[in-house]
């Protein structure tokens, strides 16, 4: 079953730390958001394989946006 990784805050995608197909463990950092001059790591909510990354570095995102999908 796929797990969608949502943005908990609006901001910009500063850096993507993984790639499609990569195996991740729970709490691995998937990407880093920048909001209000702070860097906020977005962690994997579960272990699995990164099936999709729906954002790119520099993208502006809203709270609740789907950032990635883990299978």
Residue frames relative to the residue before (quaternion, step in Angstrom):
aa qw qx qy qz dx dy dz
X 1.0000 0.0000 0.0000 0.0000 0.00 0.00 0.00
X 0.4138 -0.7283 0.4980 0.2242 3.57 -0.88 0.96
X 0.1934 -0.7537 0.6199 0.1009 3.54 -1.16 0.75
X 0.2651 -0.7625 0.5716 0.1473 3.57 -0.75 1.06
X 0.2603 -0.7459 0.5964 0.1421 3.55 -0.99 0.90
X 0.1469 -0.8251 0.5446 0.0316 3.58 -0.52 1.25
X 0.4998 -0.6134 0.5198 0.3220 3.53 -1.25 0.55
X 0.3017 -0.7650 0.5459 0.1604 3.57 -0.86 0.96
X 0.7716 0.1627 -0.0796 0.6098 3.56 1.33 -0.21
X 0.4889 -0.6292 0.5097 0.3244 3.58 -1.17 0.54
X 0.2902 0.7527 -0.5586 0.1928 3.57 -1.09 0.65
X 0.5526 -0.5667 0.4786 0.3800 3.53 -1.21 -0.64
X 0.4495 -0.6414 0.5414 0.3057 3.55 -1.15 0.66
X 0.2274 -0.8046 0.5396 0.0985 3.56 -0.46 1.23
X 0.8022 -0.1094 0.1170 0.5752 3.59 0.86 -0.99
X 0.2665 -0.7262 0.6109 0.1687 3.56 -1.07 0.80
X 0.2288 -0.8254 0.5115 0.0692 3.56 -0.66 1.18
X 0.7460 0.3058 -0.1890 0.5606 3.63 1.25 0.01
X 0.2626 -0.7474 0.5805 0.1882 3.56 -1.29 -0.10
X 0.6410 -0.5033 0.4026 0.4169 3.54 -1.28 0.39
X 0.7683 0.3276 -0.2748 0.4763 3.53 -0.95 0.98
X 0.5520 0.6246 -0.3905 0.3909 3.59 1.23 -0.35
X 0.3771 -0.6763 0.5808 0.2510 3.55 -1.16 0.67
X 0.0528 -0.7972 0.6013 0.0057 3.56 -0.94 0.89
X 0.3386 -0.6982 0.5934 0.2138 3.51 -1.28 0.50
X 0.6508 -0.4843 0.3940 0.4321 3.56 -1.23 0.39
X 0.8288 0.1958 -0.2099 0.4803 3.58 -1.00 0.99
X 0.4109 0.6542 -0.5167 0.3690 3.64 1.18 0.24
X 0.4543 -0.6726 0.5072 0.2896 3.60 -1.04 0.72
X 0.2575 -0.7802 0.5584 0.1147 3.56 -0.77 1.13
X 0.7761 -0.1480 0.1316 0.5987 3.54 0.98 -0.90
X 0.3397 -0.7217 0.5662 0.2077 3.51 -1.32 0.25
X 0.2132 -0.7588 0.6063 0.1059 3.52 -0.91 1.03
X 0.2139 -0.7322 0.6271 0.1578 3.54 -1.24 0.51
X 0.1449 0.7722 -0.6004 0.1492 3.54 -0.74 1.10
X 0.8458 0.0082 -0.0485 0.5312 3.54 -0.90 0.98
X 0.6599 -0.5489 0.2728 0.4345 3.56 1.05 0.96
X 0.5897 0.5197 -0.3823 0.4858 3.58 1.22 0.52
X 0.3392 -0.7018 0.5862 0.2208 3.55 -1.18 0.65
X 0.0853 -0.8140 0.5745 -0.0097 3.56 -0.70 1.14
X 0.2809 -0.7690 0.5456 0.1790 3.63 -0.48 1.12
X 0.2160 -0.7308 0.6331 0.1358 3.56 -1.11 0.78
X 0.1803 -0.8235 0.5356 0.0500 3.55 -0.53 1.24
X 0.5648 -0.5700 0.4746 0.3617 3.53 -1.26 0.49
X 0.3689 -0.7451 0.5087 0.2235 3.61 -0.81 0.96
X 0.7866 0.0975 -0.0414 0.6083 3.59 1.29 -0.29
X 0.5427 -0.5759 0.4816 0.3768 3.56 -1.30 0.19
X 0.3496 0.7307 -0.5446 0.2176 3.55 -1.17 0.55
X 0.5768 -0.5495 0.4657 0.3854 3.53 -1.29 -0.52
X 0.4411 -0.6727 0.5216 0.2843 3.58 -0.95 0.86
X 0.1927 -0.8134 0.5442 0.0711 3.57 -0.45 1.26
X 0.7993 0.0055 0.0338 0.6000 3.59 1.07 -0.75
X 0.0933 -0.7037 0.6951 0.1142 3.49 -1.32 0.52
X 0.2042 -0.8479 0.4853 0.0619 3.55 -0.40 1.26
X 0.7075 0.3773 -0.2513 0.5422 3.60 1.26 0.13
X 0.2671 -0.7377 0.5926 0.1823 3.54 -1.31 0.27
X 0.6408 -0.5051 0.3937 0.4233 3.55 -1.23 0.36
X 0.7748 0.3083 -0.2613 0.4862 3.55 -0.91 0.98
X 0.5102 0.6496 -0.4241 0.3713 3.61 1.24 -0.22
X 0.3310 -0.6816 0.6122 0.2259 3.55 -1.19 0.66
X 0.0551 -0.8091 0.5851 -0.0018 3.57 -0.85 0.96
X 0.3862 -0.6949 0.5639 0.2236 3.52 -1.29 0.53
X 0.6247 -0.5018 0.4278 0.4181 3.57 -1.23 0.38
X 0.7862 0.3015 -0.2440 0.4811 3.57 -0.93 0.93
X 0.4664 0.6705 -0.4517 0.3589 3.61 1.26 -0.13
X 0.4221 -0.6686 0.5454 0.2780 3.58 -1.11 0.71
X 0.2288 -0.8072 0.5376 0.0844 3.55 -0.65 1.18
X 0.7936 -0.0707 0.1075 0.5947 3.56 0.98 -0.89
X 0.2477 -0.7291 0.6147 0.1706 3.54 -1.36 0.25
X 0.1354 -0.7750 0.6156 0.0455 3.54 -0.95 1.00
X 0.1556 -0.7843 0.5954 0.0792 3.57 -0.94 0.93
